[in-house]
Amino acid sequence: MPIESSGMKGNVQNGSGLSKPVSHKIGTHNGYATPNYNNSLSEGMVIRGEITDLRNHEVTITLSDNTTIIAHTNDSSTLYIGQTTAFRVTNVTPQTISIERLSSKYSDGQAATILKALEEADLQKNERNMQIVKELLENRMPINKMMLQQIIQQASSFRDISTDTIVLMNKYNMPLNHNTAIQFENLRSGESSLIQTIDTISEELPSLLNTLAQGAPAELVKEFGTNLLNIMNTHINNSPSPDYSADLSFLNDSEKASLAAAVGETNPELAGNILNGTAAVADLRAYIPILSDAEQAPGSADLLLSGKIPGDTTGNTDTETTSAGGPAMKDILNKLSSADSYLTYKNNEIQTIMDASMREKFITELKAFHMPEALMKNIQNGTAKIEDVFSAISETVASMPASSSESVASLFSSDSFSLLFKNNIKNLWTLSPSDVSDGPDSIREHYANLLRDLSETTELIKSNLSGQGSESLSRQTTSMQDGLNFMEQLNTLFSYVQLPVKFQDQTIHSDLYVYTKKDELKRHPDRVSVLLHLDMENLGKLDIHIEKHNNQIHSVFYCSDDDNAALFRKNIQLLTDTLNEQGYLFNASISNKQKNTDVVKEFIETKRSENLSKTESSSIKRYNFDIRA
């Protein structure tokens, strides 16, 4: 099946003496001669022309330069003589050319434009290059030779990155290298998760110190460990956590009277404080197990499920009463227990990670370090804060002489210290709901401290250690640094921030996107649109789109399955009532997220593109998180 062109060798003189082009064909019908055409067609090449003949599965196509191709196609049912369309060459042998019509993602008109652009740029007409031109057109970008060559070169350099990601990064003028391309790809696919990296590092870093303490010289272990602990201790000192307390305002007057009567015989002063409103939940901690044993009734209600936060003063919660007309003591104890548990979590107390026997063992391991007596007592009863214990150990170890290296190495090799270290990292590197609610300044400070921790930890490991374990850990810390720096770069385009949030019983990955039209922001400064993406342990992936205008809030909850959607529909009125009480007009709809719907990608790309196509003055507001400040 030879290639033949209207400009090929050999012209024949016709009767008028004028030369006439000789017509040759590429391919063959049965009985036709088949010269060699392998140098002209190749697998993957895209051709476009008019269908001039159809015979079963053989199609004759005339190209724009009058070249004729005869080829085999498996599906000719949608083809007809006179049709102009594009095909991809699937196979080339000395006997046969096989082609297939381009997929339906290209219309005939679009294919013609794309192929013309490739021809003018003198680039190969293959499907990858066609896809690049298509992406450029859809993103309203130029398709000149310079742009096409740039994108094609980048696509060749980053073969593991999708074409549309490369085009989008060029559109947004983002610095394109392998790291930023991977970061942006992960963002679009929903695989960019700080919380996963935090979980990994919080396991590997204490494990590395533990391994060193068991095998390396004690003096080196002490020096390395002291420097490592000092990095985390600096973070603790830069952002000390407050001490949380709660009064008994979640109990009504009848419940307070019953509680005062129960403790009055052994502690009249506390009973008086309960009645006059000055008693705190912590004051009653020791009485909860005593009263529970006396009551001999398991708890049922949960303060958190009641919608009341410990210490909340917005209202009282009625409880089931006993037959005598007084409140049931088991309900009072349930509320106290839930409030105490919540405070234990908020204050990051050591009893959340160590039971009584573990704490006793830990106290024994700390005896050689002569820690403050008050701290040791609080470790024993479980009320010592994790960061306070870690900070005290860090400062004590740093002041100890070299002769104590064996004792320090022994502590670093203990399971108790590794557990403390792991949880300290998690607490420092994640955000509490109150941190998030404090606003951008709190988040900015968090990421500044986190970046400093990562940078100093990476440098410490690289300059002091070698081996597979330390190299793996330094790759993790470096990768996390890259992710944070990339997130800061994104804020020049649109407001986006990852929020690794810690709750009482889990840590979750979340992404926050803030979208606002520039012209609308000037006219309506109280109008804002937000997308919050959450990865919950039990609820799965959850996307919440919130539109706020003054005191009106409309939200859509995109749930991962029918069961979760039903759960939200059942409980959404609790959220509605709470926000209405605060003066907002709130309404919400619950949607089952479609299997193939990517709400995050749609928010970043589609919605932005649609709005930009309507007006050149619309843009995504920068919600500035300068995480390196």
Summary of the structure (lengths in Angstrom):
residues: 629
radius of gyration: 34.8
end to end distance: 67.3
largest distance: 130.2
contacts: 1880
relative contact order: 0.07
helix: 50%
strand: 16%
